[in-house]
Amino acid sequence: QVQIVESGGGLVQPGGSLRLSCTASIGAFAVAVTAWYRQAPGKQRELVASASRTGDTNYATSVRGRFTISRDNAKNTVYLQMNDLKPEDTAVYYCNVLTITNVGYWGQGTQVTVSS
């Protein structure tokens, strides 16, 4: 069973920054895509950003230019750097790891709250 551990959430004021981390218990060679999703109260879970093992990245329109996803293969960790945070970014953020065998795993989620 693959374990996914997320960290880095918290309370931040509008315009502030946070960095989320997602560490998987499998080697980077076994990961096809790592993605961050978020779910706000009363809303569906949505894709925020993704990074493939080949280096391709993808962002939701609402976060493009403010968020950056990156991979540290040596640490089996993917980061989501979030800058210029807005109240509408408030949500539980989930990491999803898709293996090269097409099996997906979710983390437990980390709360991000943007409020003054």
Secondary structure, DSSP 8 states (H G I E B T S, - for coil): ---EEEE--EEE-TT--EEEEEEESS-GGGEEEEEEEEE-TTS--EEEEEEETTS-EEE-TTTBTTEEEEEEGGGTEEEEEE-S--GGG-EEEEEEEEETTS-EEE---EEEEE--
